[in-house]
Amino acid sequence: MKRVIPIFFFTLFLFSSVFAQPKTVAILEPSGNFSMIQKAILQAKLAEALTNSGGYDAFNNSDTDRELICITELADANNQLLVVCKLVEQISGKVLTSTEHRIANKPITEFEKGCIQLAFKLAWWSTAGATAQIHGVGNLQNGTHYSLDGIDLVYVVCPDTGISEGNGFFIGMFEVTQAQWKALMGSNFSHFTGDNLPVENASWWDAQGFLARLNVVTGNNYRLPTETEWEFAARGGTLGKGNIYSGSDNINQVAWYYDNSGTLTKKKKKEGESKIQYWDNIDRHTHPVGAKEPNELGIFDMSGNVWEWCEDWYDSSQRDKAVRGGGWDNNAHTCIISTRTHIPPSNRDSRVGFRVALFGK
């Protein structure tokens, strides 16, 4: 139970709008020196992003008979448009979240691109919460949990600076969930569906699209971990105890894999046997992130649940990308930390997901 509570509060904080009944939002006509075409583009992109986030039913009109209203205002900013966007409660007038973005005035294609970026920002912060906008984290500590940009991360100290781009890096405490994916990407094509399940059926290129949007929204430098970084974190970094799985030598403590990822049921009695002696594990599937024990750094599911894409190529042929960690339908040996395998970057598979890494802090 002690491992369920943190992930429950993480999910409740980060994506409360996903679980609640979608709130209705009126996208008011932008105020300021916009052309009619610019106003229409901005309203449309805001409505699309808020609706796709899963927490809102946004309407591209000025009907204020809604729970929330979306207000956009314009200010001059050195040959660019500084657009401030707010979500406001209709009755109380309380500002729930606010964001801003500099948008090129011309040509119209650049203006539309800027509107999309602003809309992503508003949708992301409205689901992640304004308090998630943390850009200064102070003195970084090994194995410490930080909530940056609405994502739970763990800081990993690397005494060998050749492992990462500095003395350390952030890595996702959990595999990217479907709720996170939907909040940023709108759609969800995972085979096993559930907000707190890891996203899967995402190719390496799909993961790159998610990271690109995340970087646009946050202004940070997220990417996939390299194989070396992934393995260093999986082994517990400088806190590691030499376990064969990430966090334990007992796979059942830390991983969802072939023997425990399904429903345990009795097999039919074999001919000549006096009683049922065998059990079978059927209907195997992914499980909510963070439900097993973490490793020494406090990172969950680096063995089992889903394989995880890495940033780099598997070998010099540069045909396949490396994936690590094993998954819900693999045997115990496959889930040991040292196991390597590879998949073409365009492949989508219900056994493969990913977690983020963050650099440049």
Secondary structure as UniProt FT lines:
FT   TURN            2..3
FT   HELIX           4..19
FT   STRAND          23..27
FT   HELIX           36..52
FT   TURN            53..54
FT   STRAND          56..59
FT   STRAND          68..77
FT   TURN            78..79
FT   STRAND          80..89
FT   TURN            90..92
FT   STRAND          95..104
FT   HELIX           108..128
FT   HELIX           130..132
FT   TURN            142..143
FT   STRAND          145..148
FT   TURN            149..150
FT   STRAND          151..157
FT   TURN            161..162
FT   STRAND          168..172
FT   HELIX           178..185
FT   TURN            195..196
FT   HELIX           204..218
FT   STRAND          221..223
FT   HELIX           227..234
FT   TURN            235..236
FT   HELIX           237..239
FT   TURN            246..247
FT   HELIX           251..254
FT   TURN            258..260
FT   STRAND          263..266
FT   TURN            271..272
FT   STRAND          279..282
FT   TURN            289..290
FT   TURN            296..297
FT   STRAND          307..313
FT   TURN            316..317
FT   STRAND          321..324
FT   TURN            328..329
FT   HELIX           333..335
FT   TURN            337..338
FT   STRAND          340..343
FT   TURN            345..346
FT   TURN            350..351
FT   STRAND          352..353
FT   STRAND          357..359
//
